[in-house]
Amino acid sequence: MLSEKQKIEIKLTAILLVGKVYKYGAEVNPETKPEDIVGIDCSELIEYCFGRAGIKIPDGAINQFNASEPIEREKLETGDLAFKRSKETKIINHSALVIDGKEIIEAEGFFRKIIQRPIEKFLTVSEKAKSEFAGFRRFRIDEKIA
């Protein structure tokens, strides 16, 4: 389980990245200051925020999904994850970071930037969308997960 200090670090780091450019495949060292990041993608955003809190997690949305466990929406808190999968292939293709159990921060390809929005907006999928909601998940921090 995340400590309160780790949750605060993850949340503040993610908030500092809101408005930054989305860049698929970007790799960012956790030592890099948030203001120096030029671009970042969805799974790297999560890996970076956890890294700033001293926690190593896997890169890649599908790897993050596989390294975490399902969590009910009513139990969401900062540091939990929300996932989407391809409607066609059912493969996990997007991850977002839950903040305070009510909002998410994500590196969104459609908007081409890091955004913060209510969870409901993440869950709402239009018929034209190519992805669908795949669940909320949580890392077990007491075990090595990367």
KADA-V101780 format. One record per residue. N is the residue number from 1. RES is the residue in three letters. NEAR is the number of other ideal C-beta (glycine too) atoms within 10 Angstrom. D_CENTER is the distance of its C-alpha to the mean C-alpha in whole Angstrom. Layout:
n: {N/N}
res: {RES/RES}
near: {NEAR/NEAR}
d_center: {D_CENTER/D_CENTER}
//
This chain:
n: {1/2/3/4/5/6/7/8/9/10/11/12/13/14/15/16/17/18/19/20/21/22/23/24/25/26/27/28/29/30/31/32/33/34/35/36/37/38/39/40/41/42/43/44/45/46/47/48/49/50/51/52/53/54/55/56/57/58/59/60/61/62/63/64/65/66/67/68/69/70/71/72/73/74/75/76/77/78/79/80/81/82/83/84/85/86/87/88/89/90/91/92/93/94/95/96/97/98/99/100/101/102/103/104/105/106/107/108/109/110/111/112/113/114/115/116/117/118/119/120/121/122/123/124/125/126/127/128/129/130/131/132/133/134/135/136/137/138/139/140/141/142/143/144/145/146}
res: {MET/LEU/SER/GLU/LYS/GLN/LYS/ILE/GLU/ILE/LYS/LEU/THR/ALA/ILE/LEU/LEU/VAL/GLY/LYS/VAL/TYR/LYS/TYR/GLY/ALA/GLU/VAL/ASN/PRO/GLU/THR/LYS/PRO/GLU/ASP/ILE/VAL/GLY/ILE/ASP/CYS/SER/GLU/LEU/ILE/GLU/TYR/CYS/PHE/GLY/ARG/ALA/GLY/ILE/LYS/ILE/PRO/ASP/GLY/ALA/ILE/ASN/GLN/PHE/ASN/ALA/SER/GLU/PRO/ILE/GLU/ARG/GLU/LYS/LEU/GLU/THR/GLY/ASP/LEU/ALA/PHE/LYS/ARG/SER/LYS/GLU/THR/LYS/ILE/ILE/ASN/HIS/SER/ALA/LEU/VAL/ILE/ASP/GLY/LYS/GLU/ILE/ILE/GLU/ALA/GLU/GLY/PHE/PHE/ARG/LYS/ILE/ILE/GLN/ARG/PRO/ILE/GLU/LYS/PHE/LEU/THR/VAL/SER/GLU/LYS/ALA/LYS/SER/GLU/PHE/ALA/GLY/PHE/ARG/ARG/PHE/ARG/ILE/ASP/GLU/LYS/ILE/ALA}
near: {11/19/12/8/10/19/17/13/21/25/20/14/21/27/15/16/22/14/10/19/13/20/18/11/9/17/12/21/9/15/8/15/9/18/8/9/20/10/17/27/25/25/25/23/26/27/25/26/28/26/21/21/21/11/20/11/20/19/14/16/24/16/17/23/22/11/18/21/8/9/18/9/13/7/10/20/15/21/24/21/26/22/22/23/19/14/13/8/9/10/12/22/20/23/28/28/26/27/21/11/14/12/19/25/23/27/29/19/15/10/11/12/18/25/19/16/15/11/20/10/10/20/14/10/13/5/5/5/11/12/18/12/15/19/16/23/20/19/23/11/16/7/7/8/16/13}
d_center: {17/15/18/18/18/15/13/15/14/10/11/14/12/9/12/14/12/12/15/15/15/13/14/14/14/14/15/14/16/15/19/18/18/16/19/19/16/18/15/11/9/6/6/8/6/4/8/10/9/10/12/14/14/16/14/14/11/12/11/10/8/12/12/9/10/14/13/12/14/15/15/17/15/18/17/13/13/10/8/8/5/7/8/11/14/17/20/22/21/19/16/13/12/8/5/3/3/7/10/13/13/14/11/8/7/6/8/10/13/16/16/15/13/11/11/11/13/14/12/15/15/12/14/17/18/21/23/23/19/19/16/16/13/13/12/11/10/11/12/15/16/19/19/19/16/15}
//
